[in-house]
Amino acid sequence: MDTKLLNEMRRVVNKYDPIKIYSGKSVNFDEYDPEIRDIYFIFKKCNSLNKFTVEVHRVFKRWFDKGIAGDKKKYVQLSKDLFKLLKNY
């Protein structure tokens, strides 16, 4: 993954901050990088937005556990934005 795409994905994930760990400051702009890398690789295996949303939610459950990650509904708009970005990249 190139730096431009990584930065665009960071911008999207930080905007939604699903785990509420991004401070909005440059000191932790890369807080979600492990999840972003996983999401990038699963995108190639997803042929629909619905499947992608399930997988994005699964990534966050794996990294943070189900209780912290929360409900899949919380990931719908985040997944839409990432799906669009990755599809157009």
N, C-alpha and C positions, 0 to 999 in steps of 0.2 A: 504494500500500500504506500502510495507516495504521500509526501508531507502535506500537499494541498488538500487531498481527500481526507487525510487524518484530521486536519484542522477544521474542515467543513463538518465532519462527523462530530468532532468535539463541540463545535458551536451548537449543533442540534441537540446533542445529549445534555450539554450544560444548560441549554435553554429550558428543558423540561426537568432536569435534575431529579430523576425519579426516586432516588434514595435520600435526597436532601443533604448531600455532602459537599456540594460545590459552593464555595464562598462568594463567587462572583468576582473574585480577584485573580490576578495572574499567578499567584503563588500555587494554586491547585487547579489550573485549567486542564491539566492532564489526568485528573483524578479518575476518570472513567476509561482510561486507555486500555486496560485489559479487556473490559467488556466490549469496547469499540472494536478491538481486533477480532474478538470472537464473532461479533455481529457481522463484520466484513466477510468473514469466511463462511458463515451460514447463509448469507444472502445468495451466494452462488447456487445453493441447494434449494432455494425457495422459488417456486413458480407462481406464487400468489401472495397478495398482501396479507390475507388471513393466516396463511402458514408462517409468513415472516413475523407477524405479530406474536404468534404462539412461541416462535423460536426466540425472539427478542426477550419476551417475558421469561422464558426458560433460562436464558443467559444470566439475567439478573437474579433469579432464584438460585442458580448454581453459585454465583459469586457472593451473594449476601444472605441467602436462605429465604424460604417462602414467606416467613413472617415479616421480614424487613422489606423484601421486594414488593409485597402487597399484591393487590388484585390485577389481573390482566387488563382490565379496563383502563388502568392508569398508563398503559403502554400503547394504546391505540394511536393517538396522534403522534407520539414520538416515532412509532413504527412507520406511520404514513410518510412522515417527513424524511426519515432515513431511507425508506424504500424508493421514494421519488429521487432523492439525491443519488443513490447508488445506481438506480436504473438509468439515469441521465448522464452518469459519469463516464 
